[in-house]
Amino acid sequence: MQFDRMRPHQIAEAIAAGTPVVLPIGVMEYHGQHLPAGVDLLIVTETLKRLGDRIILLPPFAYGAASHAVAGPGAGTLHLEPATFLPMAEALFAGLLTTGFRNLHGVIHHQTENFSQGMPTDLTFRLAARNAIFRYLEAARGPGWWGDRGMQDYYAQHEAGADPFNWIRIHPLFPKGADFPFDHAGVGETSLMLALAPDTVDMARVAEGGHWYTETAPAATAELGEQGVGIALTHMTGVLGLEP
């Protein structure tokens, strides 16, 4: 389900059912001459669409902190400083909590080989989620809410994954150590794009630019991409708490 197409009664039913609400997070970044600027976002959005009505898909956030590490702005990279979108992300999460959702997720593919330590875009959304939860709880329950005797089972809740800090979680699209090539515009990402958005790929241009990171791209196939999509969907099914 797409959130922007849902009517009020559908939203109420989804809240009651605890349906996962998912925000695709991405950046616009140069990915060689053969791929579009939106690779990192499209891989997430097109994969999540395959989950259909099992999730609520929010309109995606496309303008993260890409950095100019790969190429300058003239190549299509759009870099926003994290401080500029932190308030937006926090306000979005706060609005979703106020609406009544308690099963919120963000999914990102950009720079997630470093997800355990974090990179600017995912760290910003992770901080925004924590800030939104803390502020919501204090507004709803008052100062000292955690120290109240009613929270004496907090650690048991935490162990069971039912504490308030699980209301919003940010995930990489692929699990750590996935048996799939993780690269930038190489065989892995090019294969994913051939499977998910083939109309955006121009393999005739793959050798243009002479980039080291695209040297494996000629070996890309849609079949390999589908294998990667399957790995990502299995991972998403698990972290979103969906039935296999």
N, C-alpha and C positions, 0 to 999 in steps of 0.2 A: 504494500500500500504506500502511496505517496502522500505525505502529510498535507501538502498543499491542495490535494484533491479530496480530502476527507471532510465530511460534514460533522456537525457537533455530536450527534448521537453515535457516530462511528468512533470519534475520539474518546467519548465516555466509555464505550464498550472496550476499547483497546486499553484504557487505563485500568478498568476493572479486571481485565484478563491478564494484565502484566505483559502485554506484547512488547518485545524489544523495540526501542526507538533508536535509530542509527543515523549518525551524522557522518557522511563521507568527508574526509579532510584531505586537501591536496595543495599543490603549488603549481605555478606556471614556470617551467624551466626548460632550457635548451636540451634536447635529446638527439643531437646529431641532425643531419639533413634529411634523414628518412622517416623520422617520427615527429609527431606534433608536440607543442609546448605542454599540453595537458596530460601527458602520459601518466604521471603519478596519480592524478585525480581520476582519469578514465579507467585505469585498472581497478581502482576501488569501486567506482560507481557501477561499472558494467558487471563486475563480479557480484556485488550486492543485489543487483536487480534480479539475479537468478534465484534469489531466495523468495521472490514473489511476495505473496500476502502473509508470509510467516513473520515479516518484520514491517515496521513503519519506517520508510526512508525519508529523512529530512532533506530539504534542498541543500546541496553540497556547499562547503566552504572551499573556495578555489585559490585563495590568495595568501598563502603562507609565506614563511621566511625561506625562500628558495636559496638565498645567497648567490653571489656571483662567482662561486668557486669553479664552476664548470665553464661558464661563458659570461660575457658582459651583457648588459641590457639590450644591446642592439640585436642580439640573436633570439630574443623573445622571452628571456627570463624576466619575470616580474618579482622583485624582492620587496617584501614589506617587513619593517622592523617588528619584532614580536610585541613590543610595548604598544604598538598601534592597534593590534587586534586582540590583545588580552582583555580589555574592557568589553569588547563586542562578544567574545566567547563567554565571558562570565555572565553578561546580561542574557545571552541566549540560554545558557544552562539554568539561570535563575528563573527565567520565564517558563521553561519546560517543567521545572520543579513546582512552580506555583500553579501551573495547569493541572498538576496531579501525577505526572509521570515519575516512576521510581525505577525504571529499567532502561537507563539511558547509556548509549555507547557512542564513542567516536572511533572511526577506523581510518588508519593512515598507512601509506606505503612508502612515502618519501623518507629516505635516510634511516629506515628502520633496522638496518644492520646494526645500528647503535642504540636500539630501543631501550635496552636495560639501563644504560646511562642517560639516554635522552638526547635529543637534538632540538634546536630552537622551536620548530613548529609543534611537535608533539609535547614538549615540555610546557609550552604556553597553554595548550588545551588542558593538560593535566593540572597545571596550577589553577586555571580558570574553574575547573570542575571542583577542586578542593575548596577554593574561595567561595564558590556559589553554595556548596553544601554547608560550610561553616556558617555563612551568613543566614541561610535559610533556617537552619536549626536554632540559631540564637534568636532570630525574629519570631519563630513559631513557639519556642519553648522557654525563651528568656535566658538571661545570663546565668551561668552555673548549671546549664542543662545536663552536662555530662556528669557533674558531681552529685546530681540528685539521686536519691536512693532508688528511684525508678529505673536507673541505668545500671543497677548492680549486676545485671547479666550481660553487660556490654562485651566482655571478653569472650563469653560463650557465643554471643551473636557473631562476633568478629571471626571466631574460629569456624563458624558455620557459613560464613560469607553473607550473613543477613544484616550486617550493620549498615548505618546510613551512608558510609563512605563507599559502599558498593552501588549506590544509586546512579553514579556516573562513572564509567570506566572507559579508558582509552586503550585501543588494541592495535598492534601491527596486523596488516592483512595476512601475512604469512607467519606460521609458528617459527620459533627459534630452531635453527638446525634443519629446516625443511630441505628435502632432497630435490632441490630445484635451483638452477643457476640464479644467484642474486647479483645483479649488475646494474649499470647505468647505460641504457640504450644498446646493450650487447645482445647476446643470444637469448637471454632470459626475458628481458622486457620486450624485445622485439617479438618474440614468440607469443607472449601474453597479448600484445596489441594485435597480432595477426589473428588470434582467437577471439578477442573481445571487440575490436574496432578496426577491422581490416581496411575499411575505406580511408583510414587516416594514415596508412603506411605506404611508402613509396620505396620499394626495395631497389629500384634502379638508381637511387641516390645514396645507397648505403655506404659507398666508398668515398663519397665527397667529404672533404674536410680533413681527412687523414688523421682522425682521432684514434688514440690507443684504445679508448673504451668502447668503440664500435667495431673493433676488428673481428669479434666473434659473431657479429650480427648476421653475416651471410648464411650462417648455419641455422638460423631461426626457421621454425615451421609452426603452422597453426596447431598441428598435432601435439607438439611439445607444449605449446601454450595452453591447450586444453588440459594437459596433465597438471600444469601449474594451477589453473583455475580450480581443478578438483581438489588439490591440496589446500588452497585458500578456503574453499567452501566447507571442507571438513573442519578446518580450524575455526571458521566463523560459526558453524553450527554448534561447536563445543562452547566457545566463549560467550555466545548469545543465549545459551541454555535451550537450544531447539532440539526437538526429537530428530535423531539421525534419519 
